[in-house]
Amino acid sequence: MAQPARRGRRTAAALAVAASLALTAAACTGQPNSGAQGSTGSTDKPVTITFWHGWSQPNELAAINANIAGFEKLHPNIKVNAVKAVSADTITQGMRATGANAPDVVSDFSTTDVGKFCSTGAWIDLNPLMEKDKIDPKTVFSPAMLSYTQYKGDQCSLPLLGDAYGLYYNVDMFKAAGIASPPKTYSELAADAVKLTKGDGSQQLGYMPLWDYYEQNTGYVGGQYNPTYFTADGKANLAADPTWPALFAWQKDLVGKLGGYTHLEKLRTGYGDEFAANAFDKGKVAMQLDGEWRVANLQQDKVSFNWATAPFPVPDDQAASYGRGFQTGTVIGINRNSQKQAAAWEFVKYMTTNTGALVTFANAIDNVPSTIAALKSPDLKLPSTFQTFLNVAKNPNSVTQPATPDGDGYVTILQNLGLDLQSGKQTDVMAGLKKADTDVDNSLAQAATN
């Protein structure tokens, strides 16, 4: 269930401004050792490094190329050969290549690859480089972003912009239903979902609780509990953590109140594509969990109703943590087979810690900046409805999912259990969780032998 980092749509004018600003980003302050040529920096001889990335849309390419130009202006002896639209599978294969066929720097939309690349050493540990350049990652990056870019203390990647999740809600529907503010707890979410539903929900559904509805899944919604996925010795902890029985019970109860699984599944499959004909965008659903990119989608589509964003609700017994959210995003690392690691580090350092570069990049592609300094920058030019996601990224209690050597094995196993429970294929929650633990442990053991 790994989700790629999403990208919003920006106007040509905004991109032109972003490109211009990125060329001067090297002069911006507020980031550690921005552009410094220290002992870990590039050599004095001209060098070309190869940078693989997944961006492919015109606005994305304009933004990333502007940042590359800004870096090259600061480092005239380093040229960057950027290769666009590189898939996750190609990245995995490229880590095995050597010589001219091997990339020096790679960005990856799939945070679930981090555990694999860290545990195998495919990407080098950046801790020694940051230590030499006096970069303290704990003061530069938010806790959640720092968490999803490392595995067992090996900081083999750093965040390069991010995604944050929150609640989108139809303000007009809320007013019509007499609801003054968005829900803050799961019990309020369920109550509002029922109140906002008209008839059987075919015309208007308050909230779609099924685990395979767009961005909604067990990990993102369950993450609001801040669960412990693994024990101290690395064993699966799903059955022992109270999160999952509570989450599945909450969902089952709400599914029943909204007409049952069969009815909701019929509605879900009748909704349009997430990005081409989203049910929330079409006014069929009053609330949904979604990422920051939908702000741009809603504005671009000029929807006919008033809408707003808020942090996603939290479990009732954790009401004090309201404001947190789930985070993921793009990561960037250095290939161990690179023969130009010093120059590669200068590039990675610039891309991930230069406040000006991060801010112009975030402005251009509607993503969440990945450093604390960039999140606080007055130069961010994002819509007011985007503030929810900036706040989530700044919130020290926001959550993510830990990296594992098998990629997203445990995430997929947990999601599949959720799907089986909601459809009735599995009826015993604890038995399902215990089997999930066994399956996760087996997946990790297999990864360790590969």
N, C-alpha and C positions, 0 to 999 in steps of 0.2 A: 504493500500500500504506500510505497514511497511516492511522494508527490513532487513533481518538478517545480522549481521556482516559477511563478507565473509572472507575466509581464502585461502591464496596462498599455493603452494606446495614447500617444502624445501627438500634439499638432506639430507641423513642420516648423512653425515659428518658435515654439518652445525648444525644439531640438537644435535649432540654429543658435539660440541663446546658450543652451547647454554646451554645445561644441565650443563656442567662443570662450565661455568661462573655464572650461576644462583646460584650455591651453595656458591659462594663467593660474591654475590650481596649485602649481608648485610653490607659488608665492604665499599661499595661505598658511596661517599658523594654526596652532591648536592640536597638533599631532606630534607624537614622539619621533625625533630623528627624521622628520620628513625630508627625503631626498639626500640624507647624509651619505657621504662616501667613506664609511669607517672601515675597520679591519675586515668586516664581513662583506664589504661592498664589492663593486665590480672592479675588474682589472683596468689598467690605463689603456690597454690595447683595444681597438674597436672590436666589438663582438656582436653577433646576432643570436638572439634566443628565439625559440619557437614556442608560441603560446596557443594552446588548444582551448577553445571555449564553445559553449552550446548556443550562444545567441545567433539569431538568424534573421529576425525581422528588421526592416529598414531603420526603424527608430532605435532598436537595440544596437545595431551595427554602428549607427552614427554616434551613439553615446559611448560605446566601448572604444571605438577608434579615436574619438576625441580625447579620452583618457590616456590612450596609448601615446597620442601625439604630445600630451602634456608631460608624460614621463620621458619621452625621447628628448624633449626640449630641455628638461632638467639634467638628463644623462645623454649628452650628444655622442658618447662613445658606445652606447648600447642601442641597437636596433631591435625592434620586436616584429617577428614574422607571425602574424595572427592568422590562425586557421579557424574559420567559423563553423557553426552547426555540427560540432563533433558530438556523436551520440555516446551514451553511457557504455555501450558495448565496445565502441572504438577506443574509448578511454582505457578500459580494462585491457584490451589487446595492446594498446600503445605502451602500457607500463612494462610490457615484456620486451619491447624493442630496444635496440641499442644503436649508437652512432647517429647518423643523419636522420634516421627514421623515428627517433625517439623525441618526444616533446620535452622541453625543459620545464615549462610551467603548464599546469592544467587546471581549469575551473570546471566544476561538476555541479549540476543542478540537484543531484541525488545525495543528500546527506547520509543516506544509509550506506554509501560506499566508503565512508570515512573509516569505519571499523576494519574493513577489509584492507584498505590501503595502509592504515597505521600498523595493524597487527603483522602484516607481511613485509613491512618496510618499503613498500612500493613508493611511498612518499616519505621524504626525509622528515625527521623530527625538527621542528622549527624552534624549539625551546632554546637550544644553545645560541642560535642566531639572534633571537630576541634578547637574550641575556647580555650578549656582547654589545648590542646596540641600545641597551638600557630601556627596553620596552617591557613594561609590566602588563601582560595581557589581561590581568584581573582588573586593572584600572582603565584599560582601553576598550574592552568589549563587555557587553552585557553577559550575565551568568549563563543564560540559556544558549546564546550564540557561541560562547566559549565552550559550553558542554558538548554541543553537537559537532564541534570541529576537532575533538580529541578522543582518544581511546586509551584508558588506563594511564593517563598522564602524558601520553605521547601526543604532542600538539603537531600532528602531521599536516594540518590544514588550518586556514584562518577563514573567517566569514567574509564574503564579498557581496554586500547587500543581503537583505533577508526578507522573509515573509512572516507576517503576523496574522493571527486569526481573531475575529471578533463577531459580534452579532449585527446583522443588517435587519432593520425593521421598517415596515411601511407605516409612516406617521399618520397618514390619512385613515388607515384601517384601525390604528390604535385609538384615534380620536372618536371614530364612529362607535367603537366598542366601549368607550368610556375608560380607557386605560391611559393613565397620565404619564407613565414613564416605562422604560424598558425593564424587563425582569432582571433581578440581580442574583437569584438563587434558582436551583433546579425545580423546586416546588412552585415558584412564581412562574418559571418558564412553562411548566406543564399547565398551570391554571390559565395563563394567558393564551396558550395554544388552543385550549378548549373554547375559551371565550371568543377568540378571534375566528373560529371556524364557523362557516355558514352552512347549514344543512348537513349533508354528508361530507362536505369538504370539496366536492367537485368544482364548485364555483370559487370558494375561498377556503384554504386550509391554513390554520394558525401556524403550524410548524410541522415539517415532515421529519418524523423521528427514526426512519429506517436508516440502517448503517451504510447502505449503498446509494444514498442520495447525495450526489455531487461531492462536496468536500467533507460531508459529515461521515465520520467513521469512529470506531471504538477508541482508537488512539488519541484523536484530537479532543473528543468529548470526555473520554476517561482521563485525559491528561489534566483536566481541571481539578481532579482529586489529588494531583501530585503523587502518583503511585510509585512504589518501589518495585521495579520490574525484576530485579535480581538480588539475590542474597550477597553477602560480603564475599563469599567464595565463588560467585559467578553462576550460581544455579538459578533456574527460573523460579520466580516467586509469585506467580499469578494466583494460585489457589490460596496462598497465605495472606495476600493483600486484600483488605476489605473493599477496596475500590471496585473490583469487578462484579462481585455479587450485588453490591449496591447499585452500580450503574445499570446492570442488566435488569434488575428489578424495577428501577425507575423507567427504563425504556419500555419494558413489557406493560407496565401499568398505563403509560401514556398511549401506547399503540392500541390498547383496549379501549381507552376513552375516545379515541379518534376513529373508531370503526373497525379495528382489527387488522391483522396483517394482510389478508387477501385483498381487502378494500384499499388499503394504503399502497400496496404493491401495484395495484391496477392504476392508481393515480400516479405513482412514481414513474412507471414505465410509459405513461402517456405524456409526461412532461417533455419539453424539448431538451436539446443538447445544452450542456452547462454553459458554453460560451456563445452559442448561436441563438438559443431561444430559452434562456434561463427562466425557470418558473417564478422566481422572485421578481425578476425584471418584467415579466409579463403580468404581474399582479395576481398570480394564482396562489402564492404562499406569502404569509404576512411576516414571517421571521425566518432567518436561516443563518447558519454558521458559514462564514466565508472569509477569504483573505483580502488583503488590502487592495489587490488588483481590481476588485469589483467596483471600487470607487470610480476608476477611469471608465470601466465598461458602462456603468449607469449614466455617467455624464455624457459619454459619447453617444449613447443610444437615446438620450433625452427622454427618459421615461415620463409617463404622464401623471405620476403621483409624487408626493413628498416622502422622502426617506431620510433615515439617519443611521448612524452607527454607534455602538456601545461595546464595552467589554462583554465577552460571553459570560453567561451566568456561572456560578460556582456551586458546589454542593452546599446544602443548608448548614451542615456542621462546620463549614469553612467559609462562612459568610464574610469574615474579616479579610479574606484574601481576594475579595472582589476587585477586579482591575487587572488581574493576571490574564494571560492568554497563552496559546500554543504558538511556538516559534519554530521555523525552519528556514532554509535559504540556500543560496549558492555558496560553495566552498572552493578554495583555491589552494593548491599545493605544488611542491617541487618534486619532480621525478628523480628517484635515486640514481637513474642511469644518465642523468644530465651531466655533461662535461663542463657546464658553465653555471654551476650552482651559485657562485658569488654574484654574477649578474642577475641570475634568476631571483635571488633573494632581494636584490634592490628593487626589482619589478614588483614582486609580491608585497614587499613592505610598502611601496608607494600605493599600490592598488587597494590595500587593506587598511592603511592608517592615515593617508593624506586626507584631511578633512575636506578640503576644497574639491578634490577628485570625487570623493564619495557623495558629497552633497549634489554636485552637478549630475552625477550618474543617477542618483535616486530621483532627482527632479525630472530627468529625461525619460526614465522608464517606469516611474510610479512604483518604486520599491522602497522598502524600509532601510535607512542607513544602518551600517553595521558597527559603528563605533559610538561610544557615549558622547564624544565631542560632536560628531556629525548629527546625532539625534537632537542635540541642543542648539544646533547652528541656526542663527537668524536668517541665513541664506536659503533655507529650505523653502521652496515655493510649491507647496502641496495644498490641496483643498482642505477646508476646515473639517470635512468629514473624514479626512485621513488621520486626524489627530489621535483618534482612538488607537490606531495601530502603532503610532509613534509612542504613545503612552504604554502600550503593552510591551513594546521592545525595551522601554526604559524601566519597566517594573521588575525589581529584583526577584519577585516571586513567580515570574512567568516560567513556563515549562517547555520541555522538549522531550525527545526520546533518546535514550542512551545508544551509543554506537556499539555494534557487535561484529565479530569477524565474518558472520554469515550474512551480512547486509541487513535486509529487513525481514529475516526469518521469523522472529518472534512477533513482529508487527502483523505479518500476514497470517500467522497461526491464530493470533487473538482476533483479528478481523473475521476470519473464517468461522471461528466459534460464535462470534456475534451474529453472523448471518444465519448460522444453523439454529441458534436459539430463537431468533425472531421469526423464522419460518416454521418452527416446530420440529425440525429435523432432529434437534437435540432438545431434550426437556429437562435434564438434570444439570443445573449450572455448575455445581461443585465437581461432578464427575467430568464435565467438559473441561473445567479449569485444570483439574489434575492431569488429564490426558494432554492438555495444551502444555503443561509444564514438562511432561515427558518428551513431547515432540520438540519443544524448544531446546531442551538439553541435548537431544539426539542431533539436532541441526547444528548446534555449536560444536559438538564433538566431531561431527563430520567435517566441519569447516577447519578444525584444528589439524586434521590429518591431510588436508589438501595442500 
